[in-house]
């Protein structure tokens, strides 16, 4: 049984008859398909019919017991999710700002490329690749660090392996997608450069 937490492996248990090992406090566990409210009242009634002075307290469903044991873990996970979302937003804003600044610095280059025959699609693809390539390189480095640090966060997850391939691939894909979206607007701006105006301005 799991007696201390869901993250601890089940341990062998021995059940003693109360006649062999009497304790000052006992726990009654009932499995039933009846609704909880009606079941609790019936159980208390049966217990009182055997011993009218027997106290019954702390009546809970196993769902409540498990939920209470996971409360701290859920709070930790919620905080980590919130900070991760904030970090993702900051990364998107940073990528957008960097790519947008790079586009403004290379307006003449884009004008020359268009004047020499580059299409809007080629310019857009160029800027998108430059924006997402940084995210791809960062994701590769992050994967290496995450793989090395996976053992340190194993106690924070339950039912999921620290090196779960689906989670890792999903997070990496999300990061690259956010980088692509953040680079898309500057890419459109670069593709809309008028070579005549740009070259005359220079």
Helices and strands as residue ranges (DSSP letters): H 36-50, H 62-69, H 71-105, H 107-115, H 120-149, G 150-156, H 165-191, H 195-201
